[in-house]
């Protein structure tokens, strides 16, 4: 939670991915990103906003592909930012690139 008590995106790693995402019920959204990636820095604040706005309905995580290459490789993430959507632990959708908030929100509503 941030200072205002709002939930925001949490860190997902190779170590906790199964427990946090694949064992999770409902919709999870994971932002695959890297510090050096310009478009990732554009999408990051949007992901945080969505994490707060949909905190009661969607679990939102961020996975640094440089620090967690196994999970990125496992899900064939070749371009970042990539946002993967999981429903009840199963991959149901992927979007690649710096999409506007409305596009990501549409994907959330499609799967929630």
N, C-alpha and C positions, 0 to 999 in steps of 0.2 A: 504494500500500500504506500501511496505517496503521502506528503504532509497533510493533504486535504482529506485523507482517509479513503481515497479512491483507489480501486484496484487498477494496476497497470500490467503491461506485459511482463512476464517473468523469463528468466534465462533457462533455455533448454540446452542440454548437453548430450554428448554420446552416452554418458553414464546414466542420465535420468530420463532419456527419451521414452523408453518402454513404460516406465512407471507413470510419467507425467502425461504422455500423449496416447500411447497405444493401449494403456489400461484404463483410459478415461472414458466415461460415459458422456454422451452428448457431443456437441461440436467443439473442436479445437482448431485453432488457426496458428500456424507456425511460420514466422518470417525468417527465411534463410538469407543472411546478410553478411557483410564484412566491413570492417572499419574504413578501408581504403576505397570503398565503392560509393561514388557520388550519388547515383540513383537510390542506393540503399539509405543514404542520409536524408533524401527527400521523402521516402516512404516511411521511415522510422516514426516521425511524429504522427503520421496518419494512423499507423498501427497502434500507437499509444492511445490516441483518441478513441479508436474503435474498442480497444481493451477496456477503457473506462465506460464508454457508452453501452457496451454489451456485456458488462461484467457478470450480470446475473444469468446470461444465456450462452456465452462463449468463453472458452478458456484460450487465452492468447499468449503465445510464447515467441521468443526470439532465439535463433540459433546462429551463432557465429561460425561460418563455414571453415574459417582458418583454424579455429580452435577445436572444431568438431567435424573432421573430415569423414569419419566413418558413416555418420548419419546422412550427410550430404551425398556421399557416394551411393549409399543404400537406396536413396530415393531419386537417384539420377539427376541431382541438381547440378546443372552445368552452367547456368546463367543466373546471376543475382541482380536485383532481388528476385527471389521466388517465394511465393506464399502458398503453402500447402494447407489444405483443409482436410481434417480427419473427422469422421463421424463414428462414434463408438469404437475408436481405435483404428478404423479402416480409412485409407486414403480415398477421398471422394472427388477431389478437385485440385487443380494447380493453376496459379496465374504467375506469369513471368513478366518482370518489368515494373517500372514506376507508374502504377495505375493511380488514377484519382480516387479519393475517398469514396465517391458515389459508386464506383465500379466494385470496390472491395465490399462495400456495404451490401450491394446487390448480391454478391456471392454468399455473404453471411446469411442474408434473408432467404436465399434459395435453399440453403442446407440446414438451417436451424429448426 
